[in-house]
Structure formats: C-alpha cells, structure tokens
Amino acid sequence: MNPQDKAVQLGVTFTKQEPGYLAMVVRTGNLLITSGHVSDIKGKLGDGVSVEEGKKAARECAVKILNSIWNFHGTLNGLKVLKLLGCVNSTLEFHEQHLVINGCSDLLHEIYGKTTDGYHARSALGFAQIPTNSAVEVEAIFEIKAE
C-alpha cells in the first residue's frame, strides 16, 4: 500500500489550506521543509499534561504536517522522511520529551515504514513555552525521491 492510501486508512484527512502569513512548506532542490505545526492540545508536560496526552499532541502535529505536505506537493507518495524537530512545552523537571515526540514518529513509521522511508533523524527538546500554549510543535524535512 502506498503512503497516501496508508495515511487515509489510518484516518488522516486532507483539507485545502489557504496561504497564510508564512509558508507551511517550502521546497529547495529535492527537499520539502515544513514550518512548525502546533498541536490543538494545550498545556505543559510535567504540569497537568501526561506523556500519553503529549504523544497524542505530537501525532496531531504529524497529521497537520502531512496535510501541509499534501497541499504543497499534491501527494504523500514518493517521499522519504529525513528529519523531525520536536518541541515540547514542558517544566524544567520534565525529561521525557523523546517519549512525547514518539507520537509523531510512530505515525510517520506507520505510513512510510519504520525501517525504510519513514526511518528518520530526530531531535526532541523541551521548551519553556510554545506559541498558543500548545503542548507540542514539530517541524519536518522530507526528501522527494523521484519525480
């Protein structure tokens, strides 16, 4: 099954986006680089938001990223996930940012394959605050394999 069909099977929906103040995706050469996409889940990990809720927030970010990629590129097919930057709104004591961002990585692994095109480099960092008090923000880099 191709990535586009797999995403639909997993419940990812695609909606048209109107251009905003900044580009959600830019292309340079064969790379698609996304802006940060924030979760609708609000709050701070380590202060009222659980790791499981954080993982759901990170998955929301992945869904939003995929929708932006689809809007820009027209399909999820023919891509390889290269890199994620996961930003977690967290207290100074919270130290499980990597587990939170697994929510994003897990969805991309399901769609693109854990050991093939979905196998990616990643950073997971804690932040004192994220815009709109979102629990998680993620940005991504994809490679266009062939056109």
C-alpha positions as MATLAB code, in Angstrom:
seq = 'MNPQDKAVQLGVTFTKQEPGYLAMVVRTGNLLITSGHVSDIKGKLGDGVSVEEGKKAARECAVKILNSIWNFHGTLNGLKVLKLLGCVNSTLEFHEQHLVINGCSDLLHEIYGKTTDGYHARSALGFAQIPTNSAVEVEAIFEIKAE';
ca = [
       0.000    0.000    0.000;
       1.390    3.435   -0.895;
       1.865    6.152    1.767;
      -1.110    8.238    0.618;
      -3.501    5.278    0.873;
      -1.946    4.157    4.164;
      -2.466    7.619    5.669;
      -6.128    7.613    4.637;
      -6.541    4.113    6.083;
      -5.107    5.405    9.380;
      -7.678    8.209    9.476;
      -5.577   11.110    8.205;
      -7.809   13.581    6.391;
      -6.697   16.126    3.839;
      -8.206   19.586    3.524;
      -7.282   22.525    1.336;
      -5.271   25.241    3.071;
      -5.328   28.893    2.146;
      -1.930   30.595    2.030;
      -1.109   32.325    5.296;
       1.390   34.825    6.632;
       4.235   32.303    6.248;
       4.708   29.276    4.024;
       3.790   25.994    5.698;
       6.126   24.174    3.288;
       8.984   25.377    1.099;
      10.960   23.460   -1.459;
      14.660   23.711   -2.094;
      16.127   21.237   -4.572;
      14.604   17.871   -3.723;
      13.766   18.806   -0.108;
      10.430   19.825    1.388;
      10.911   21.759    4.621;
       7.914   22.476    6.831;
       7.215   25.263    9.263;
       6.462   24.259   12.816;
       2.997   22.753   13.245;
       1.430   23.067   16.695;
      -0.965   20.752   18.472;
      -4.516   21.659   19.414;
      -3.832   20.040   22.786;
      -2.727   22.813   25.126;
      -0.661   22.885   28.298;
       2.661   21.915   29.764;
       4.130   18.436   30.098;
       5.011   17.849   33.733;
       2.254   20.213   34.870;
      -1.132   18.753   34.026;
      -0.412   17.181   30.613;
       0.542   13.493   30.697;
       3.047   11.752   28.435;
       0.142    9.938   26.717;
      -1.623   13.256   26.051;
       1.684   14.636   24.797;
       2.044   11.712   22.401;
      -1.456   12.467   21.066;
      -0.429   16.098   20.643;
       2.683   15.035   18.698;
       0.537   12.797   16.486;
      -1.732   15.796   15.812;
       1.352   17.684   14.654;
       2.244   14.837   12.280;
      -1.273   14.886   10.799;
      -1.045   18.648   10.258;
       2.405   18.309    8.664;
       1.121   15.623    6.301;
      -1.825   17.818    5.331;
       0.558   20.695    4.550;
       2.818   18.396    2.527;
      -0.241   17.144    0.599;
      -1.367   20.721   -0.079;
       2.069   21.734   -1.343;
       3.187   18.569   -3.151;
      -0.164   17.015   -4.091;
       0.598   13.584   -2.625;
       2.411   11.829    0.195;
       3.833    9.318   -2.267;
       7.434    9.383   -3.465;
       8.772   10.959   -0.273;
      11.273    9.977    2.402;
      11.133   11.407    5.938;
      14.585   12.784    6.754;
      14.380   14.822    9.964;
      11.994   15.938   12.697;
      12.447   18.657   15.280;
      10.044   18.081   18.159;
       9.483   20.897   20.643;
       7.714   20.016   23.888;
       6.162   22.643   26.160;
       7.470   21.303   29.463;
       8.519   22.094   33.000;
      12.193   22.184   33.941;
      11.776   18.860   35.739;
      10.167   17.021   32.811;
      12.670   14.805   30.970;
      10.630   12.546   28.683;
      10.404   14.784   25.617;
      11.643   11.902   23.464;
       8.679    9.743   24.512;
       6.251   12.556   23.661;
       7.670   13.039   20.157;
       7.338    9.298   19.561;
       3.679   10.114   18.846;
       4.785   11.908   15.680;
       7.480    9.400   14.714;
       5.128    6.447   15.226;
       2.598    7.788   12.708;
       5.302    8.503   10.133;
       6.699    4.993   10.681;
       3.235    3.523   10.075;
       2.800    5.468    6.852;
       6.304    5.325    5.378;
       7.766    2.242    7.077;
       9.836    2.091   10.239;
      12.961    0.744    8.526;
      12.529    2.286    5.065;
      11.302    5.755    4.002;
       9.969    6.573    7.461;
      13.288    5.950    9.223;
      14.378    9.455   10.201;
      16.743   11.526   12.287;
      15.104   13.441   15.138;
      15.603   15.895   17.939;
      13.190   16.165   20.887;
      13.657   19.250   23.029;
      11.933   20.863   25.986;
      10.804   24.488   25.783;
       9.602   26.886   28.470;
       6.702   27.931   26.237;
       5.345   27.261   22.757;
       3.074   29.648   20.804;
      -0.622   29.496   21.743;
       0.304   27.366   24.789;
       0.344   24.271   22.574;
       1.753   21.161   24.200;
       3.877   20.250   21.161;
       5.277   21.789   17.975;
       7.004   19.775   15.246;
       8.769   20.680   12.018;
       9.953   18.205    9.395;
      12.161   17.732    6.363;
      11.153   15.326    3.586;
      13.107   14.265    0.509;
      11.387   13.958   -2.862;
      12.761   10.629   -4.076;
      11.801   10.860   -7.745;
       9.549   12.940   -9.929;
];
